[in-house]
């Protein structure tokens, strides 16, 4: 959010500077050709600065996207690992419960079939 505000402030500054400089050149005591050349140079400079700001913003966005993807993959892998650990713990507990139930069943059957 702060980067968006900074970018819009920069763009506002550049536009204001362009307008102010344009007006200053229009009212400066120069020949028409000289003024046009100055305006062309100033427009080129502004175009360069805007392109640099755009490239910089694009690089930050790409970096944020890549970091988000990496974080997503890490979280996804952690969730899958936790789910697998839970499944394995369930299987182990289930086997232990089944073994205990079978042992109890055998003990019961031995007890009831014992001669008294």
C-alpha positions as CSV (number, residue, x, y, z in Angstrom):
1,X,0.0,0.0,0.0
2,X,2.8,2.4,0.9
3,X,4.6,1.6,-2.4
4,X,1.4,2.4,-4.3
5,X,1.2,5.8,-2.6
6,X,4.9,6.4,-3.3
7,X,4.5,5.5,-6.9
8,X,1.5,7.8,-7.4
9,X,3.3,10.6,-5.6
10,X,6.2,10.2,-7.9
11,X,4.0,10.2,-11.0
12,X,2.2,13.3,-9.7
13,X,5.6,15.0,-9.1
14,X,6.8,14.1,-12.6
15,X,3.6,15.3,-14.2
16,X,3.7,18.6,-12.2
17,X,7.4,19.1,-13.1
18,X,6.6,18.5,-16.8
19,X,3.8,21.0,-16.8
20,X,5.8,23.6,-14.9
21,X,8.8,23.2,-17.1
22,X,6.7,23.3,-20.2
23,X,5.1,26.6,-19.1
24,X,8.5,28.0,-18.2
25,X,9.9,27.2,-21.6
26,X,6.8,28.7,-23.4
27,X,7.3,32.0,-21.6
28,X,11.2,32.0,-21.8
29,X,12.7,34.5,-24.3
30,X,14.0,32.0,-26.9
31,X,13.4,31.4,-30.6
32,X,10.6,29.0,-31.5
33,X,13.0,26.3,-32.8
34,X,15.2,26.6,-29.6
35,X,12.0,26.3,-27.4
36,X,10.8,23.3,-29.4
37,X,14.2,21.6,-29.0
38,X,14.2,22.3,-25.3
39,X,10.7,20.9,-25.0
40,X,11.6,17.8,-27.0
41,X,14.7,17.2,-24.7
42,X,12.6,17.7,-21.6
43,X,9.9,15.3,-22.9
44,X,12.6,12.7,-23.6
45,X,14.0,13.1,-20.1
46,X,10.5,12.7,-18.6
47,X,9.8,9.7,-20.8
48,X,13.1,8.1,-19.6
49,X,12.2,8.8,-15.9
50,X,8.7,7.3,-16.4
51,X,10.2,4.3,-18.1
52,X,12.7,3.8,-15.3
53,X,9.9,4.1,-12.7
54,X,7.7,1.6,-14.6
55,X,10.6,-0.8,-14.9
56,X,11.4,-0.5,-11.2
57,X,7.7,-1.1,-10.3
58,X,7.5,-4.1,-12.6
59,X,10.6,-5.6,-11.1
60,X,9.2,-5.1,-7.6
61,X,5.9,-6.7,-8.7
62,X,7.7,-9.7,-10.2
63,X,9.8,-10.1,-7.1
64,X,6.7,-10.0,-4.9
65,X,4.9,-12.6,-7.1
66,X,8.0,-14.9,-7.0
67,X,8.2,-14.6,-3.2
68,X,4.5,-15.3,-2.9
69,X,4.8,-18.4,-5.1
70,X,7.8,-19.6,-3.0
71,X,5.9,-19.0,0.2
72,X,2.8,-20.8,-1.2
73,X,4.9,-23.8,-2.2
74,X,6.6,-23.9,1.3
75,X,3.2,-23.7,3.1
76,X,1.7,-26.3,0.7
77,X,4.5,-28.7,1.3
78,X,4.3,-28.2,5.1
79,X,0.5,-29.0,5.0
80,X,1.1,-32.1,2.9
81,X,3.9,-33.2,5.3
82,X,1.6,-32.7,8.3
83,X,-1.2,-34.6,6.6
84,X,1.1,-37.5,5.8
85,X,2.4,-37.5,9.4
86,X,-1.2,-37.5,10.7
87,X,-2.1,-40.4,8.4
88,X,1.0,-42.4,9.5
89,X,0.2,-41.8,13.1
90,X,-3.4,-42.9,12.5
91,X,-2.2,-46.1,10.8
92,X,0.2,-46.9,13.7
93,X,-2.5,-46.3,16.3
94,X,-5.0,-48.3,14.3
95,X,-2.6,-51.2,14.1
96,X,-1.9,-51.0,17.9
97,X,-5.7,-50.9,18.7
98,X,-6.4,-53.8,16.3
99,X,-3.6,-55.8,17.9
100,X,-4.8,-55.1,21.4
101,X,-8.4,-56.0,20.4
102,X,-7.2,-59.3,18.9
103,X,-5.1,-60.0,22.0
104,X,-8.2,-59.3,24.1
105,X,-10.4,-61.5,21.9
106,X,-7.9,-64.4,22.2
107,X,-7.6,-64.0,26.0
108,X,-11.4,-64.0,26.3
109,X,-11.7,-67.1,24.1
110,X,-9.0,-68.9,26.2
111,X,-10.7,-67.9,29.4
112,X,-14.2,-69.1,28.3
113,X,-12.8,-72.4,26.9
114,X,-10.7,-73.2,30.0
115,X,-11.9,-76.2,31.9
116,X,-13.2,-75.1,35.3
